[in-house]
Amino acid sequence: MNGNTPYAGSPGTTNAGQRMPEEVPDLTADQRRTLRADLSAITRRVREYLPDEYAVGAEVSQGQSGPEAMVAVQPPIGHPISAGFQPDLESEEYITENDREEVARGLAASAALQVKHAINDDVSPTAR
């Protein structure tokens, strides 16, 4: 039954559920540079929204289905927050301006919420 699927895997070449290495798109140096610039724009915006205590980083990697990009925020307390992308290599913009802004705001808000959840109600409010 597994032989009916294109991802059944060629004996001795590809495991079942995996793509052939030549089918997985690779980034050229220019594409990688453009994608890193998009990620830098996101990290810059996240840093504008948050205090310096939050660590913000980004990376480009090669996943099983092609290039992947990730931006992550480590709050001073609480769990890290991340957003991943599979860039559209066919378009001019790998990550659109609207997506960059939306992701930056979402990451900043989620990181701030992580701190709030980690602190719980241990801090007394300064005003009512």
QUIPE-V121170 format. One record per residue. N is the residue number from 0. RES is the residue in one small letter. PHI is phi in radians with two decimals (none if undefined). NEAR is the number of other C-alpha atoms within 12 Angstrom. Layout:
((N/RES/PHI/NEAR) (N/RES/PHI/NEAR))
This chain:
((0/m/none/8) (1/n/-1.15/12) (2/g/-1.25/13) (3/n/-1.43/10) (4/t/-1.81/13) (5/p/-1.19/17) (6/y/-1.84/19) (7/a/-1.22/19) (8/g/1.66/19) (9/s/-1.41/19) (10/p/-0.99/12) (11/g/1.37/9) (12/t/-2.06/14) (13/t/-2.31/17) (14/n/-1.29/18) (15/a/-1.02/19) (16/g/1.49/16) (17/q/-1.80/22) (18/r/-1.65/22) (19/m/-1.13/22) (20/p/-0.96/18) (21/e/-1.30/13) (22/e/-1.46/14) (23/v/-1.48/17) (24/p/-1.16/22) (25/d/-1.97/22) (26/l/-1.53/26) (27/t/-1.40/13) (28/a/-1.07/11) (29/d/-1.16/13) (30/q/-1.12/24) (31/r/-1.10/23) (32/r/-1.12/16) (33/t/-1.12/25) (34/l/-1.14/36) (35/r/-1.13/31) (36/a/-1.14/24) (37/d/-1.08/34) (38/l/-1.16/38) (39/s/-1.10/27) (40/a/-1.10/28) (41/i/-1.16/40) (42/t/-1.11/34) (43/r/-1.10/28) (44/r/-1.16/27) (45/v/-1.07/39) (46/r/-1.13/28) (47/e/-1.17/18) (48/y/-1.40/25) (49/l/-2.01/28) (50/p/-1.18/18) (51/d/-1.18/15) (52/e/-1.21/16) (53/y/-1.54/30) (54/a/-1.60/26) (55/v/-2.17/35) (56/g/-2.59/29) (57/a/-2.58/30) (58/e/-2.64/26) (59/v/-2.01/30) (60/s/-2.42/22) (61/q/-1.85/21) (62/g/-1.65/21) (63/q/-1.14/19) (64/s/-1.87/20) (65/g/2.27/24) (66/p/-1.15/27) (67/e/-2.33/30) (68/a/-2.23/32) (69/m/-2.50/33) (70/v/-2.06/37) (71/a/-2.32/33) (72/v/-2.21/42) (73/q/-1.86/30) (74/p/-1.17/33) (75/p/-1.09/23) (76/i/-2.56/21) (77/g/1.90/20) (78/h/-1.48/22) (79/p/-1.20/25) (80/i/-2.08/32) (81/s/-2.51/29) (82/a/-2.36/31) (83/g/-1.96/24) (84/f/-2.35/31) (85/q/-2.03/23) (86/p/-1.12/33) (87/d/-1.49/20) (88/l/-1.25/23) (89/e/-1.50/12) (90/s/-1.65/12) (91/e/-1.19/14) (92/e/-1.76/20) (93/y/-1.26/29) (94/i/-2.22/32) (95/t/-1.18/22) (96/e/-1.01/18) (97/n/-1.10/15) (98/d/-1.14/22) (99/r/-1.07/30) (100/e/-1.17/24) (101/e/-1.11/19) (102/v/-1.17/34) (103/a/-1.06/37) (104/r/-1.13/25) (105/g/-1.11/26) (106/l/-1.13/39) (107/a/-1.10/36) (108/a/-1.15/23) (109/s/-1.16/28) (110/a/-1.15/36) (111/a/-1.13/29) (112/l/-1.16/24) (113/q/-1.04/23) (114/v/-1.12/27) (115/k/-1.06/19) (116/h/-1.18/17) (117/a/-1.19/18) (118/i/-1.35/17) (119/n/1.06/14) (120/d/-1.86/10) (121/d/-1.25/10) (122/v/-1.78/12) (123/s/-1.40/9) (124/p/-1.15/8) (125/t/-1.48/5) (126/a/-2.56/5) (127/r/-2.10/4))
